[in-house]
Amino acid sequence: MAFYVVYILEAHASNVWQMESNVKQGVVFAMPKSIGEREAVADSCVRNLHIQIPALLDDFADSTEKAYTGWPDRLYVIDRDGRVACKTQAGPFGFHPEEVERTLKVTAPPALPPP
């Protein structure tokens, strides 16, 4: 079983939809204009939020966001066959961790101990 964060387009870019809470927290980024800028913003996000799981970066064509409707954020469980087993509503208010937990218990049951 593996867990990943996928950084997609900036949700609260200062030149698009800046939140006052971001300004108060000093988290102010313009919408990146290149993949390098997106990578820098994603890196800052991972470091400042102390994210401990591997983070991946969506391409600049937003392929992952378009395929999975991930904006602004969303939780998914992808089963062993590569199918979407669980897709939460948009977060953060649409997150229901118990839904993800139930799905994980079914799609990735605990491994049996060695004989």
N, C-alpha and C positions, 0 to 999 in steps of 0.2 A: 504494500500500500504506500502511496506517495502523496504528499500534499504540496501544492504550489500556490503562489500568489502570481497573478498575471496583471502587470501594470498596463492599463489601456490609456486612452486619452485623458488629459487632465480634467477633472470634474468641476473644479472651481477656479478656472484660469482668471487672472486679474483683468485681462482684456476681453473676457466673455461674460463670466458670471461670478464675480468675487463675493465671497461670504464675509461678513463682518467678523465672524469668529476666526476666520483664517488670518485676517489682518491683526487681530488681537494676539494671536499665537505666533505671528511672524512667519506665517506660511503663505507667501505671496509669490506666485509664479505666473508668467504669461503663458499662453498656449504655445508649446514648443513648435518651432518652425523647421526642425530637422530631427532625424532619428537620434543624433548626438545630444541635442537639447532634451529630447524625451528621456534618454538614458540618464542624463544628469538629474532631472527632476525625480525620476523613479528611484535613483540611488539615494537622493536626499530623503525621500519618503521612507525607504527601507531603513535607513540609518536612524532617522528621527523617531520612527515608530517602533524601533528595536524589533523589527520583524525577524524571527528566527528560522522561518521555513524558506526554502529556495524561492526566489522571485524571478519571473520571466518577463520579458518585454514584448508587448504587441508590436507588430511592424507598423510602419508609418502609414500604410493604407488601412489600418485599423481592422485587419482581417479577423482577428479573434473577437473584437467587440462586435463586429457585424454578424459573425457566425453565431455568437452566443448571447447577444444583446446584454452585454455585461455592464453597460453604463447605468448608473454611476458606480455601482458595485453589486455583486451577486455571488451567491455560493452555489457550487455545482458538485455533484458526485458523478464521475464517469465510471461505468462498470468495466469489468475485465474485457468485455467485447467492444469497448470504445463507444458505447451508447450512453446517452444522458439518463442516469437513473434518478436524479433529483436536481431540480432547478428551483431555487428560492425566488420569491418576489424581489424586486429591486430593494437594495439596502440603503441605509441601515435599518429602516423600519420594517422591511419585508423579510428580515432574517428570522428564521425560526430554527435555532440549532437542534432542537429535538427532532425535527423533520430530517435533517441531515444525519443525525445520530442513528435514527431508525433505519435509514437507507444504508448507512455504512454497516450496520449489524447484519443486514440481509445480503449485501453485495460483497462484503469482506469479512466473513465470520472469522473469529480467532483461529489461528493455526492450532492443529492438534499437537500435543507434546510428543516428542520422539518416543518410540516404543522402548 
